[in-house]
Each structure stands twice: as structure tokens, then as C-alpha cells.
Amino acid sequence: MLYNTGGDTMKNFYTQAVHAGEQPDPSSGAADLPIYQSSTFTHRDTEESAAVVQALQAGERKGYLYTRWGNPTVQALEEKLAALEGGQAALAFSSGMAAIATVLLSLVKSGDKIVAARQLYSGTSHLLTERLPALGVETTFVASDRIENFAQAIRPTTKLIYIETPSNPLLEITDIQAIARLAQEHQLVSIIDNTFATPFNQRPLELGIDLVVYSTTKYLCGHGDAMGGAVIGRQEFIDRVLTGFHRDLGGVLSPFNAWLTARGMRTLPLRLERHNANALTLAQFLQQHSGVRQVYYPGLPSHPGHELARRQMPGGFGGMLSFEVQGGLEAGKRALNRVQLCTRAVSLGDVKTLITHPASTTHYIVPPEARRAAGISDGLIRLSVGIEDVQDLMDDLAQALR
Ligand SMILES: Cc1ncc(COP(=O)(O)O)c(C=O)c1O
């Protein structure tokens, strides 16, 4: 948990991606971030141990005690996350779900209500529909294309609004600034899952959102080799999560995965430029392909959220797109089984292009009626467009759709 230096973070995003959170190691002079692969830390004497504990209890980062309470490699990553997002502080977690669950559990108690967008990552939906009701917390899900839907669902016991934009897997776009205003009017906490967009494409804190959550497993790490999660926002919120729940629930990130994620984040802007460009080219290619019925990509003028996405995604429209092939489920499966360069796998945000069938994989745990109500057809295919040569990707999709 460290602090952003402030200023226009977007202007020097490329520099921050490389340098934020990383100083030469004071003990050895190592110029690159060391992996402090240690679960515990020693002190000169008991007085120093006591001072470290007291400072950590008071929310100050003065020294280290035990990696669940803080670790230098993880802290370097948290500083980079806060700097790139333009937030005051960040906390790293062992997975995106650890981050989301910890944040939600820290902000609601029995009897409270949540208003959430209907289209969310399936793990988040499952948490809201199956786990939190057992603790007395109910969620109302609304179609996120109209702000009035959120406004109408707010009750006196509502505590927070939760959105994901672009959403998984249909890339629906929600008006971030309008959600932030609505939450402020009703004194609710606003939370956004910014995993699909990343801080390069979309900057929710600058639009008034209170907390941004991530699966860093995806674009932030970027290489498909480390699970992780994060929450970023104002100090007061991060302190609430930190002191109340992060240590108690224990979903902390390992130093090695923090190191992999920080290493990946150094090239975040370069990778995102390429993900954005490749995805737009593929979306245009698929849209005019006779074997494709519909393409969902916010960068296409035909997408219902295109104008809004243009306003609130200044960096680009992202590397995720979904499409339905002509012929429905069977034709979709056939195309999926024929790809050669694209990798058939769940997850996203990897440098490699990943292709998946949400109804049988990522969204399988969502009951079929709920899936269809959310607009996720059985024939939908989701593509996480990588940074390969775009012509090679087009050739692969063309042969798979033939
Ligand atoms: C948008 C989004 N949020 C959160 C998660 C959960 O992250 P993790 O798998 O790192 O727990 C995912 C995973 O796919 C996701 O796509």
C-alpha cells in the first residue's frame, strides 16, 4: 500500500509503467525489483519488533513483520498499481476473486443490499447470488444500459453499486460517470471491475468511482503465468479493506506472483496498444464475414455502447470481442475445434490469442435461464485477441469459419 505521486498520470503512463514502485534495492543496489521470497522478517531487538507491529496496526508502513501483513515485492507492485490507476493506494490479492470477495465483505453486513449490473463475470455473479445471501446480503441485478434501472433499484438499505464495463462476455458499456454521480447522491460506494479495459484504456477513478477492482491475472500481468487481484482507490477505503479484512481473510499475493505481475505491467501500454489495434481489425473482419451472424465489440459503430465507449475509453476499446457464427451452437463448436493459432482456453488478457465458448466454460455455473436473460446465447464465442500478427490471426479465423 503506497501512494501515487499525483499529477497527470495519463501523460506519463509509459514512464510510470516502467518506473513506478521500483527503486534500486537499498541493501544490494540491485537495479531491478528483487523477489523477497520470505514469509517473515527479523528485527534488531524486541523493541523494534514492537514498533513495527504498532505502526502496522495504525495503518503505517514502517518496516515488515510477516508477508500477510506486507512484503517489499508486493508493496512495489501496489505502488505501481496505484500510480497507473491514478489512485491514492492499492492492495494486491492472490486472485481477482479474492480481491472482489474481500472488498465486498469489508463493505456490507447482514441486512444490507447491493445493486449490480446484470452482466458480470460469472464468479462475481455466483458470489452475489449464492454466497452473500447466506450472510444476509441481497443483490438486485439490473440491465446496465439505463441509469434509471440502477436508480429504481436503490433502497434505504442499499450500500453499494457494482458494475463491470466493458462486461464479460458481451462487452456491454455502462456509463461510469453517471453511476459515480448516482452513488454520490445516495451516499453509496461505487465499485467497478476494470479488468477488461485496464487503466490504459479507461480511468474510472477520474470519473468519480470510489474503488476499482482487477483480476491482475489478465492484462496487468499479461503473460498468462500469474494469478492475482487488486483494489485501488482513496486511502480511506483501502484502509478499511486493509485493516478490516485483507489480513483477516488472508488472500494475499505471493512475492513471486507480485514480481511477475510488476514485470508484466512495465509493458502494459505497449501491449494494450497492440491488443486494441488487433481487436478492432478482427472485429471489422468478422463483421463482414458471411459465416458470422453478430459481432460484439465496442469499437464498432454498430455496437449500442459505441458513442459512450468513445467518451469513457480514451485509450482504446480493448482486446476482447465476442461473436456468434451462422448456424448457432454446432457451427460455433465446429469453428472453435478448427482453430490452429488461437488457443482454446478460458481466461483473457494474455499476449496469446485465447478463444472460448462461454456457455460451456466461463459462464457454465450461471443457470441457462439466467445466461439467456443476460443475452449470452449458446452459440456465443469469446475471443481475447493477443498481440500476434493480425494477418495470421485473420487467416486462422478464416480457415476455422470456412
Ligand atoms: C472481469 C473479471 N473479473 C474478475 C475475474 C476473476 O479473476 P481471477 O480469475 O483472477 O480470480 C475474472 C476472471 O476471469 C474476470 O474476467
The ligand as a MOL file (V3000), in Angstrom:
LIG
                    3D

  0  0  0     0  0            999 V3000
M  V30 BEGIN CTAB
M  V30 COUNTS 16 16 0 0 0
M  V30 BEGIN ATOM
M  V30 1 C -13.8610 -9.4380 -15.4510 0
M  V30 2 C -13.2930 -10.4170 -14.4700 0
M  V30 3 N -13.2680 -10.1050 -13.1700 0
M  V30 4 C -12.7860 -10.9590 -12.2420 0
M  V30 5 C -12.3150 -12.2020 -12.5930 0
M  V30 6 C -11.8030 -13.1390 -11.5220 0
M  V30 7 O -10.4030 -13.1090 -11.5180 0
M  V30 8 P -9.4910 -14.3480 -11.0490 0
M  V30 9 O -9.7240 -15.4590 -12.0180 0
M  V30 10 O -8.1070 -13.7670 -11.0970 0
M  V30 11 O -9.9160 -14.7140 -9.6690 0
M  V30 12 C -12.3180 -12.5710 -13.9440 0
M  V30 13 C -11.8130 -13.8970 -14.3550 0
M  V30 14 O -11.9420 -14.3020 -15.4810 0
M  V30 15 C -12.8260 -11.6570 -14.9050 0
M  V30 16 O -12.8820 -11.9680 -16.2080 0
M  V30 END ATOM
M  V30 BEGIN BOND
M  V30 1 1 1 2
M  V30 2 1 2 3
M  V30 3 2 2 15
M  V30 4 2 3 4
M  V30 5 1 4 5
M  V30 6 1 5 6
M  V30 7 2 5 12
M  V30 8 1 6 7
M  V30 9 1 7 8
M  V30 10 2 8 9
M  V30 11 1 8 10
M  V30 12 1 8 11
M  V30 13 1 12 13
M  V30 14 1 12 15
M  V30 15 2 13 14
M  V30 16 1 15 16
M  V30 END BOND
M  V30 END CTAB
M  END
